Amino acid sequence: MTQPSPAPKPAAGSASPAGPVAPQPASASGTSAGGASSTSLYGGTSSRRITVRDIARAKERGEKWPMLTAYDAMTASVFDEAGIPVLLVGDSMGNCHLGYESTVPVTMDEITLLSAAVVRGTKRTLVVGDLPFGSYQESPVQALRNATRLVKEAGVGAVKLEGGERSAHQVELLVSAGIPVMAHIGLTPQSVHAFGGYPVQGRGEEAAQQMLRDAKAVQDAGAFAVVLEAVPAELAAEVTRSLHIPTVGIGAGVECDAQVLVWTDMAGMTAGRLPRFTKQYLQLRELLGGAAKAFAQDVVESAFPAEEHTFH
């Protein structure tokens, strides 16, 4: 993949609109009612699939954009209709969809199956499929074999893998084969056993310099974007300034080019303690539980099905 040229300074007023609003129709001037260009990632009006070229151009414009995870066609269609430009079929499905204690047990079969569902449920968004633990660490050839499966069988537009310098050869081979790669550095959840948990990464001069080396290594290998997870905001800002590819933050401060959340965290479906970097925009778990209880009460009291729900 040809790397995009270094990004110029963002033009004033190029940021995309904030808040959970639907994309607005473009005016005759090519600008939507909300102020976004018709070519914006979020708020744009193009109905074609977003590509990595669009991602590169957003960096050049200084445009910030949102990314969410998705694991099924119906949820993905909601996010697609809401204008979310990039959906990640993450191995986070292990924790929030498949009932595992971590992302480590997730298999290629599971990722492929759910990635295909997300692709079928969307029309515009760029769908990125995660390469799960054990599917790429062995060698670049192993990475190519499994990434090719995600592209051919699931129809994803890009793949994501964890690691900086240690994964650069994998990134390089995938990109040379025509498969766009989103890298992931900082806190890499597949390394939970090595980290002994989920600590913030990049604290201290030596760790910060390694983070910068990792970021530049995946950029040089051809990655079109890099996720920074659980990284001090000041370091994430430095990494973002030093790269010509966009950074996607999760617990990495506001200066990243994009932000990603696990959708079940964002919508309030996740039970128990949440990471500090998560913001809940809805209490869906409470709402869904309330609906289930109301249905159950109607059944117990013979209030459902009523006459309007009954055939004769």
Steps between C-alpha positions, in 0.01 A plus 500: 500500500636843405538709811320836501711814495562684830191681616486881473374704788122462541287779358291699743149364542583158357392301804193280464184573702487363852223314674276202417318654204421346165686621188329801339427539128758695304418845371571624149840618620592145603476577871241333723267688729717395792811657344665181372621465143311251285829307485540487879536159657233583759217706357595441138233405248681254276329160494804304380722306737757706686855396416845550648554781249212686663666444837826646371321806358326559833843521665607755239187708572551478874160333532426295810281195471331234717538122497293241684514124532221282361440124504169441321309622196214674682719710732738576214211626286401744777853640520528514121175698477631730777796585279778325693770476230706211638381190685743261665402137538731477797619203697334693783210276398662249733415710805175666400337262251627144545534484878876442523706656778739665254562538128753217491262205430340665193553292184529575129172317442321731744656818362425394142137412573422824681700717260291366211184590692618856557591540132154375398337748738679808366517700179738793554725428796852360469495165683828402669541140619728418794762229472462307827774371725701221337394586145801713399776485763664187356612660173407751229383207286258390773374859524446515124311170497258611771462857379422367152226287652339805661508689171375212283248330730375793708547785253674740738674805358798483737644299788645597836785340691683579821865589544748762384853408398435133573215491247651724232593210270143370516364844415741538210409167340126557534521847350719377213231237431233770477343465844469829693618474861404694811768454766446500878761603757509604864282274711447198277234280666627178339811544718300508822699212650833664420384836639346339808180695443410817311745772615552834329788477251773749407573653840864590549756617245609155382143375456402821321787469253403139432144613431628750244717233338204262485277762340756593236578133432141415408467821299816419306368146445192647329225506765225749411419581865610402850296450815652643820348335806549609863779746421569827688334785313821697460680205341204423273503861383872474422447176308211658306714800401788278392296281261341567163250217558210555741502388861188345652482558871341293772607636834764711324370856530324741270789578264472173306355526150213261581339337801366146544281339764366150546134546418367312803701735724381807307134396519500392864457128438815396689447398862741570780795737515593674175839634389563866581512592132144377432205738478146362509266679259201281585388260775397225262542218751249666731258575215519149359456344841199719561343393171557133584335544841201680344456218249523239773241680715259517207538126441447417868187718512366373162524852361707379207409399240205735487226495237706710257780241512269203438387320183146359448 
